[in-house]
Amino acid sequence: MPTGVPWTADDAVGGPVDSVIAGVRAAFPDLEVRRLRVSHPADDDDLWFLSRPDTPEVQLETGPDRAPPFLVESDADRREPGSVDEAVRILCDWLVG
């Protein structure tokens, strides 16, 4: 797991990315989420790392205002979902194990 800040179910940034993370958490209560830790306030920190036991880590990055289009990546694939529902579906498919 990369360096990052643990992201709990109570954490939120505002914007559609909160709905994406909540949707994936609803499907997988054992989901671990970490948010990129940046060293400078001007750096982009809109990158989250999602993982479950025995599954490869996936990344979720947002567009402006933490909204679509999203970028989701794994070691095997890269997609740009244009909606919250599509992002949740792709992430859940990848995290099912």
PyMOL commands that set and color helices and strands:
alter all, ss='L'
color gray80, all
select helices_A, chain A and resi 16-27+64-66+84-95
alter helices_A, ss='H'
color red, helices_A
select strands_A, chain A and resi 4-6+32-36+47-51+58-61+71-73+78-79
alter strands_A, ss='S'
color yellow, strands_A
deselect
rebuild
show_as cartoon
